[in-house]
């Protein structure tokens, strides 16, 4: 049986909550039985038959209510993911707020985005493009943003009239169940959204079932390749949002310290565990030395903190001890091959998942850190002497999720940003992340888009209705 890796997180023996700040297992959950998986598929299929016939304005009201419930339960939801994967509580609240924005956006804009569009016909008749739901979908979601990843997949598809089976990461069972509770209380019909604690083999069976019409996965390159293979074998549409090694190019800066602080703050978001984090800092030679010195100062000033009660000057644990060890292995490989470690770079020896935030320079192509995604708080800094060298280095990656270019000369930055081989390119901001802006990448970062108008166009039957003249 094909094994499906669970995103960037090591596979767990069962669904469980393991507090990464302490290493303590708080709760375990049983895997779904084959009968439960079968019931989920049947329920999603039966719900689709009625949900698709529900007027889109009514579906939108339910999705709007989902957003309201997320807002009402912000504190409860935030506390859950802080305990599950170590997200600092203030960032956890922000994630819930972003979900509210996403559900509100699709509830408000969805009916217009899904409306019929008449196109010019040269045959005398009328040609209309209609956007219609396709059926039950499978979503395979990761642990790093337990709510946000689900919201951006589920919101547009529920508005469209599709139904959702959701397989969450093994380390996020409490948040998975909290989402299910909200979906039920918001008024979705039974089966329109079904959470399953599925095994890898059961995931393969769900994808192969003829009632399932598509699959969306957010996770690692390996996970995407495995799911893509299954989807292709079974002729199913797939959306893959995979890893990234985003370039963050700084051409110049009036205030170098501030530029370094901004870059560091971005790299530390979610403790570096974001697909579109600025994993490669590409800095012009004339500001490189003071830039690195400031990063070193910022990293060395940090100490381990409690993610449930974060204080200034502290950092949170990674999602698991295994994840921290994996990041440490990448750093050690680089150092062993000649890179310079300026700060941090070690795992605490207390059994927790704390990894000291690191600053790394001198990384070369023979090192794993050059080509592999570092899913943790490591700032890898490169020195370049020209705009051309910067763009060549930025594009020298198998990934192509996002990228950003900074300069006091906006036009100079724009010209370089337009040459980035990525799905999302930004000028003078680390990334543009809003409910109305499409998210997705190219190359090994996957294909398809979520959020914004394009998020309504993935799992949809763009049906032609042609009416001939009498």
Helices and strands as residue ranges (DSSP letters): E 15-19, E 24-29, H 34-51, H 56-72, H 74-85, H 89-113, E 117-119, E 126-133, E 136-140, H 148-160, E 163-167, H 173-186, E 193-195, H 200-208, E 212-218, H 221-233, E 237-241, E 247-250, H 256-268, G 269-272, E 280-284, H 285-300, E 303-304, G 307-309, E 314-315, H 321-336, E 340-343, E 358-361, H 368-371, E 378-384, H 387-394, E 399-400, E 402-406, H 410-417, E 424-427, E 442-443, E 446-447, G 453-456, E 460-467
